[in-house]
């Protein structure tokens, strides 16, 4: 079975494969597992125009996708099964796929509206980033939050991203955080080179979610699994409780609640408490992940079954 996984980066050079964005790292993991073509750089798309595929998987969505090349690939493979892969509830697929009947594989359990959708599958796609822990590195810093500026998290950003908390984001978004009253320690985007991730240098990670997600289940975010392999202890904002209840952490809910925080001051107090014996708290949270690799294996098997038989 010939399968193509189509990424949405309009890249021209091979040396840009640095696994920066989580969805890109997800696509690389999937392509290796399925042993399929990963269309990432311009030459990949051009080569794909000379092939015929049984399955086309479009990953994520972007205003910067090479739309013309993607449309040509879809038009060249009208009989291929088509899937849209997404882990963001507020994204829509690009136009090429909605012109054809397709199925959705999503990280959330609410079916989004798109034209020509045949089936909707809910999988914990963020497990794709789950890995065994890196070798422990010297922890130089306390707590970090990282990621893009999200409008649906503004009130949480303002509440927590202050003073001693590190914020990693694209420098072009720093002003957005400052505009709403955030005053953290700003640093540039994290490095994700395997084994050398910047996140290894931090003891703790702050977990926030969109207000929408409080009542619309989305599996635990990529950052939860990144914390696992970078040896972070996670502090959850208290409003994430509904997500905890519906996730694999539900089994450990009474323990997880101890790591929930209400505001910046509460977070600082928890950090001071955990700093007394960081290794103990890290070991405690590692115990929540005992079945993580098995869950990842089962999810990948289900993913493959959907692609080949769905």
C-alpha positions as CSV (number, residue, x, y, z in Angstrom):
1,X,0.0,0.0,0.0
2,X,1.5,3.4,-1.1
3,X,0.8,6.1,1.5
4,X,1.8,9.7,1.5
5,X,1.8,11.9,4.6
6,X,1.5,15.5,3.6
7,X,3.0,18.2,5.9
8,X,2.1,21.9,5.5
9,X,5.5,23.5,5.5
10,X,6.5,25.2,2.3
11,X,10.1,24.3,2.8
12,X,12.8,24.3,0.1
13,X,15.9,22.8,1.9
14,X,16.5,19.5,3.5
15,X,18.5,21.0,6.4
16,X,15.3,22.6,7.8
17,X,14.2,19.2,9.2
18,X,14.9,20.2,12.8
19,X,11.7,18.8,14.4
20,X,10.8,22.2,15.9
21,X,7.0,22.1,15.9
22,X,5.2,19.3,17.6
23,X,3.0,18.4,14.6
24,X,6.1,18.1,12.5
25,X,7.7,15.7,15.0
26,X,4.4,13.8,15.1
27,X,4.5,13.5,11.3
28,X,8.0,12.2,11.3
29,X,7.1,9.5,13.9
30,X,4.0,8.4,11.9
31,X,5.9,8.3,8.6
32,X,8.5,6.0,10.1
33,X,5.9,3.8,11.7
34,X,3.9,3.4,8.4
35,X,7.0,3.4,6.3
36,X,5.4,5.9,4.0
37,X,6.4,8.9,2.0
38,X,6.6,12.1,4.1
39,X,6.1,15.2,1.9
40,X,7.9,18.0,3.7
41,X,10.2,19.9,1.5
42,X,9.5,21.2,-2.1
43,X,11.4,18.3,-3.7
44,X,9.2,15.8,-1.9
45,X,6.1,17.3,-3.4
46,X,7.6,17.4,-6.9
47,X,8.6,13.7,-6.6
48,X,5.1,12.8,-5.4
49,X,3.6,14.2,-8.5
50,X,5.2,11.3,-10.4
51,X,3.6,8.6,-8.1
52,X,0.3,7.0,-7.4
53,X,-1.0,6.6,-3.8
54,X,-3.6,4.4,-2.2
55,X,-3.8,6.7,0.9
56,X,-3.2,10.4,1.3
57,X,-3.0,11.9,4.8
58,X,-3.0,15.6,5.2
59,X,-1.5,16.8,8.5
60,X,-2.6,19.8,10.4
61,X,-3.4,23.1,8.6
62,X,-1.7,26.4,7.6
63,X,-2.1,29.6,5.7
64,X,1.4,28.9,4.4
65,X,0.9,25.5,2.9
66,X,2.1,24.9,-0.7
67,X,-1.6,24.8,-1.9
68,X,-1.0,24.4,-5.6
69,X,1.3,21.3,-5.1
70,X,-1.1,19.7,-2.6
71,X,-4.1,20.2,-5.0
72,X,-2.2,18.6,-7.8
73,X,-1.3,15.6,-5.7
74,X,-5.0,15.2,-4.6
75,X,-6.2,15.6,-8.2
76,X,-3.6,13.0,-9.4
77,X,-4.9,10.5,-6.8
78,X,-8.7,10.9,-6.9
79,X,-9.4,7.3,-5.9
80,X,-7.0,7.3,-2.9
81,X,-8.5,7.2,0.6
82,X,-8.0,10.6,2.2
83,X,-7.6,11.5,5.8
84,X,-7.1,14.8,7.7
85,X,-5.0,14.6,10.8
86,X,-5.4,17.3,13.5
87,X,-4.7,17.8,17.2
88,X,-6.2,21.3,17.3
89,X,-10.0,21.8,17.7
90,X,-9.9,25.3,16.1
91,X,-8.3,24.3,12.8
92,X,-9.9,23.7,9.5
93,X,-8.4,21.6,6.7
94,X,-7.1,23.3,3.6
95,X,-9.4,23.4,0.6
96,X,-7.8,20.6,-1.4
97,X,-9.1,17.9,0.9
98,X,-12.6,19.2,1.5
99,X,-13.2,18.9,-2.2
100,X,-13.0,15.1,-1.8
101,X,-14.7,12.6,0.6
102,X,-12.4,12.2,3.5
103,X,-12.2,11.0,7.1
104,X,-10.8,12.9,10.2
105,X,-8.4,11.5,12.8
106,X,-8.5,14.0,15.7
107,X,-7.0,14.4,19.2
108,X,-10.4,15.6,20.5
109,X,-13.8,13.9,20.8
110,X,-16.1,16.5,19.2
111,X,-16.6,16.2,15.5
112,X,-15.8,19.5,13.7
113,X,-17.9,20.5,10.7
114,X,-16.3,20.1,7.4
115,X,-17.7,19.3,4.0
116,X,-17.5,15.7,2.6
117,X,-16.5,14.1,6.0
118,X,-17.2,10.3,5.9
119,X,-15.9,9.2,9.3
120,X,-14.5,10.8,12.5
121,X,-11.9,9.0,14.6
122,X,-10.8,10.1,18.0
123,X,-7.3,9.1,19.0
124,X,-4.8,10.4,21.5
125,X,-2.4,11.6,18.8
126,X,-0.2,13.4,21.4
127,X,1.0,10.0,22.6
128,X,3.2,10.2,19.4
129,X,5.6,12.3,21.4
130,X,5.8,10.0,24.4
131,X,9.3,8.6,24.9
132,X,11.4,7.1,27.6
133,X,13.1,9.7,29.7
134,X,16.3,11.3,28.7
135,X,19.4,10.9,30.8
136,X,19.0,13.3,33.7
137,X,20.8,16.7,33.1
138,X,21.7,19.3,35.6
139,X,18.6,21.4,36.3
140,X,19.6,25.1,36.1
141,X,16.1,26.7,36.2
142,X,12.8,26.3,38.0
143,X,9.5,26.7,36.1
144,X,8.8,27.3,32.4
145,X,5.7,27.8,30.2
146,X,6.3,27.6,26.4
147,X,4.3,27.9,23.3
148,X,2.4,30.3,21.0
149,X,0.1,33.2,22.1
150,X,-3.4,31.8,22.4
151,X,-6.3,34.2,22.8
152,X,-8.3,31.6,24.7
153,X,-5.6,31.5,27.4
154,X,-5.2,35.3,27.9
155,X,-6.5,35.3,31.5
156,X,-4.3,32.4,32.5
157,X,-1.2,34.0,30.9
158,X,-1.8,37.2,32.8
159,X,-2.3,35.3,36.1
160,X,0.8,33.0,35.9
161,X,3.4,34.5,33.5
162,X,5.0,36.8,36.0
163,X,8.4,37.5,37.6
164,X,10.2,34.2,38.2
165,X,8.4,32.1,35.5
166,X,10.2,31.6,32.2
167,X,8.3,32.0,29.0
168,X,9.6,30.5,25.8
169,X,7.9,31.7,22.6
170,X,8.6,33.3,19.3
171,X,10.2,36.7,19.9
172,X,7.6,38.3,17.5
173,X,4.9,37.3,20.1
174,X,6.6,38.7,23.1
175,X,4.7,42.0,22.7
176,X,1.4,40.2,22.7
177,X,2.2,38.7,26.2
178,X,3.4,42.1,27.5
179,X,0.3,43.8,26.1
180,X,-2.0,41.8,28.4
181,X,0.2,42.3,31.5
182,X,2.6,39.4,31.5
183,X,6.0,40.1,32.9
184,X,7.9,36.7,32.9
185,X,11.5,36.0,32.0
186,X,11.3,35.9,28.2
187,X,13.5,33.4,26.3
188,X,13.5,32.3,22.7
189,X,11.9,29.2,21.3
190,X,13.2,25.9,22.7
191,X,15.6,23.6,21.0
192,X,14.2,20.1,20.3
193,X,17.2,18.2,19.1
194,X,16.9,14.7,20.5
195,X,18.6,14.4,23.9
196,X,19.6,18.1,23.9
197,X,16.2,19.6,24.4
198,X,16.3,22.9,26.3
199,X,13.4,21.6,28.4
200,X,15.9,19.2,30.1
201,X,17.4,22.2,32.0
202,X,14.1,23.0,33.8
203,X,12.7,21.3,36.9
204,X,9.1,22.3,36.5
205,X,6.6,23.0,33.8
206,X,3.3,24.9,34.0
207,X,0.3,23.3,32.2
208,X,-2.5,25.6,31.0
209,X,-5.3,24.9,28.6
210,X,-7.8,26.9,26.6
211,X,-11.1,27.9,28.2
212,X,-12.8,26.0,25.4
213,X,-11.0,22.8,26.5
214,X,-12.4,23.0,30.0
215,X,-15.7,21.6,28.7
216,X,-14.7,20.0,25.4
217,X,-12.3,17.2,25.9
218,X,-9.0,17.3,24.2
219,X,-6.4,14.7,25.2
220,X,-3.5,15.8,27.3
221,X,-1.3,18.2,25.3
222,X,2.0,17.5,23.8
223,X,3.7,19.4,26.6
224,X,2.6,16.7,29.1
225,X,4.5,14.0,27.2
226,X,7.5,16.3,26.5
227,X,7.7,16.9,30.3
228,X,7.9,13.1,30.6
229,X,11.0,12.6,28.5
230,X,12.6,15.9,29.7
231,X,12.2,15.0,33.4
232,X,9.9,17.9,34.4
233,X,7.5,17.9,37.3
234,X,4.2,19.4,36.0
235,X,2.0,21.9,37.8
236,X,-1.6,22.0,36.4
237,X,-3.8,25.0,36.5
238,X,-6.9,24.0,38.6
239,X,-9.2,24.6,35.6
240,X,-7.7,21.6,33.9
241,X,-9.6,19.2,36.2
242,X,-12.2,18.1,33.7
243,X,-9.4,17.1,31.3
244,X,-7.6,15.2,34.0
245,X,-10.9,13.4,34.8
246,X,-11.2,12.2,31.2
247,X,-7.6,11.4,30.5
248,X,-5.2,8.6,31.5
249,X,-4.5,10.6,34.7
250,X,-7.9,10.0,36.1
251,X,-6.6,6.9,37.8
252,X,-4.2,9.1,39.7
253,X,-6.5,12.0,40.2
254,X,-6.1,12.3,44.0
255,X,-2.3,12.5,43.5
256,X,-2.6,14.9,40.5
257,X,-4.7,17.3,42.6
258,X,-1.7,17.9,44.8
259,X,0.1,19.5,41.9
260,X,-2.7,21.8,40.9
261,X,-2.3,25.6,41.3
262,X,-4.6,28.6,41.5
263,X,-2.4,31.5,40.7
264,X,1.2,32.8,40.6
265,X,1.6,32.9,44.3
266,X,0.3,29.4,44.8
267,X,2.6,28.2,42.0
268,X,5.6,29.8,43.7
269,X,4.7,28.1,47.0
270,X,4.5,24.7,45.3
271,X,7.8,25.2,43.7
272,X,9.5,26.1,47.0
273,X,7.9,23.0,48.6
274,X,9.0,20.7,45.7
275,X,12.5,22.1,45.7
276,X,13.1,20.5,49.1
277,X,13.1,17.1,47.4
278,X,12.7,17.5,43.6
279,X,13.8,13.9,42.9
280,X,11.0,12.5,45.1
281,X,8.3,14.6,43.2
282,X,9.8,13.6,39.8
283,X,9.7,9.9,40.8
284,X,6.1,10.4,42.0
285,X,5.0,11.8,38.6
286,X,7.0,9.2,36.7
287,X,4.8,6.5,38.3
288,X,1.8,8.0,36.5
289,X,3.5,7.0,33.2
290,X,4.0,3.3,33.8
291,X,1.6,2.3,30.9
292,X,2.5,5.2,28.6
293,X,4.5,3.3,26.1
294,X,1.9,0.5,25.9
295,X,-0.8,3.1,25.3
296,X,1.3,4.6,22.5
297,X,1.8,1.2,20.9
298,X,-1.9,0.5,21.0
299,X,-2.8,3.9,19.6
300,X,-0.3,3.5,16.7
301,X,-1.8,0.1,15.9
302,X,-5.3,1.6,15.9
303,X,-4.0,4.4,13.7
304,X,-2.6,1.9,11.2
305,X,-5.8,-0.1,11.2
306,X,-7.8,3.1,10.4
307,X,-5.5,4.0,7.6
308,X,-5.5,0.6,6.0
309,X,-9.0,-0.7,6.8
310,X,-11.1,2.3,7.8
